[in-house]
């Protein structure tokens, strides 16, 4: 048995998760957690949540993790190319009907700084007409403009254009 | 020149040219009559001007009074919201300090060897053992679960002490209002607005704020609004959060949802139900009530 003294954070073992903690885990706003659990009639009276609540929020909110630790490139250009590849595969439905996904799905799994960079890059893609923004009950949704999908695919492998886009995304934050 | 004056001038001309006394007399009589008529008209106009001036003065006074009353109403709403928010913030700070004090106290108590061991076993159960339970033989699984339940029972009083921080503090009761409104004031609603007596930072700065009484009030009443929207068949209504006088306000756009529910009645009933549903408010010494206001009283720029 360990003899390390317990610190106050170990008190978390004594209780279930708070709404804040679940929101941090799922990378959504706590009010999104509340909305999903309310609409599925599963918000507990004491606001204490367990892993079943987490699954409920994930399902109801259509939360997706587009990035996990193993496949996150260090280079911004490669990160953007990776995002474009995901956009093309995940937002193109077999029927050809464009699929709408939550905007925060595109960033989930990344560190905050890289999320900020990619958010600006997504804004560039919207300005260039590759993506459309839609209002949805759970927030901002993103969809692929099918008529520009081929060009977007070409952009992902065009180093010069990709680099230009990365520079613009950094410029938006006043970094260059 | 009017036709009458023109005729009079002509008559005077003719009389002067004719130089006849009767004609001059007649002309003078007509001039005197015209003068009297003009004077009467002038007097009537003066009276009318005086009456209009008085009427204008009365209307201006009325308008000034109305504007002042409207301004006073806006100021009263703003001051009421801010005062409720400040009261709740002070109470939340008081409870958070108590929470911290109690956490330190419980952490100290948990250093007792038996409790320390139980807590470490709970930690091990949650991180290592629980995921493997389905793979274990039934008897072994049962024994592990029994041990875990014993540990939980041992630790339960400490968990309870952390969960009911307000209870036993005997705090003086503070009342705070949840303000609701719908726009337009009559007819088919286009927007439902609910203002909570908590700082806007509860929404905007949630990553850096502790989860306190204000946060939990927001969670419960955000849930209440979503329940209300679902009751109204408007669960898909877009909802926005915004800052109103430093308070957290939420607005649901229901114009396209064909809401037939009486939003005033339903909102107040839902707010009342939420206020009565949790013992957290009475433990914290907070009484919550709902208020329905005309939408123009919530328009910030009008104040």
Contacts between the chains, C-beta under 8 A, distances in Angstrom:
chain1	res1	chain2	res2	distance
A	1	B	117	6.8
A	1	B	120	6.4
A	2	B	120	6.6
A	5	B	111	6.9
A	6	B	107	6.6
A	6	B	110	6.0
A	6	B	111	6.9
A	6	B	116	6.4
A	6	B	119	6.3
A	6	B	120	7.8
A	7	B	107	7.3
A	8	B	103	5.4
A	8	B	104	6.8
A	8	B	107	4.9
A	10	B	107	7.6
A	10	B	110	7.7
A	10	B	119	6.3
A	10	B	123	7.0
A	11	B	103	5.8
A	11	B	106	6.4
A	11	B	107	6.3
A	11	B	110	7.8
A	11	B	162	6.3
A	13	B	119	6.1
A	13	B	122	5.2
A	13	B	123	5.4
A	13	B	126	6.8
A	14	B	106	8.0
A	14	B	119	7.7
A	14	B	122	8.0
A	14	B	155	5.8
A	14	B	158	6.0
A	14	B	159	4.0
A	14	B	162	6.3
A	15	B	159	5.6
A	15	B	162	6.4
A	15	B	163	6.4
A	18	B	211	5.2
A	19	B	211	7.1
A	19	B	219	5.5
A	20	B	206	6.8
A	20	B	211	4.6
A	20	B	215	7.4
A	23	B	206	7.4
A	24	B	207	7.7
A	29	B	203	7.9
A	29	B	206	6.9
A	30	B	206	5.7
A	30	B	215	7.8
A	30	B	219	6.8
A	31	B	203	6.9
A	31	B	218	7.8
A	31	B	219	7.8
A	31	B	222	5.2
A	31	B	241	7.2
A	34	B	219	5.1
A	34	B	222	5.1
A	34	B	223	5.1
A	34	B	226	7.3
A	35	B	222	7.2
A	35	B	223	7.8
A	35	B	226	5.3
A	35	B	239	7.9
A	37	B	223	7.6
A	38	B	222	8.0
A	38	B	223	4.3
A	38	B	226	4.3
A	38	B	227	5.9
A	38	B	230	7.7
A	39	B	226	6.2
A	39	B	230	6.3
A	39	B	235	5.9
A	43	B	223	5.5
A	45	B	277	6.6
A	45	B	278	6.3
A	46	B	163	7.3
A	47	B	216	6.0
A	47	B	219	5.9
A	47	B	220	7.4
A	48	B	163	8.0
A	135	B	238	5.7
A	137	B	235	7.2
A	137	B	236	4.3
A	137	B	237	7.1
A	137	B	238	6.5
A	137	B	239	8.0
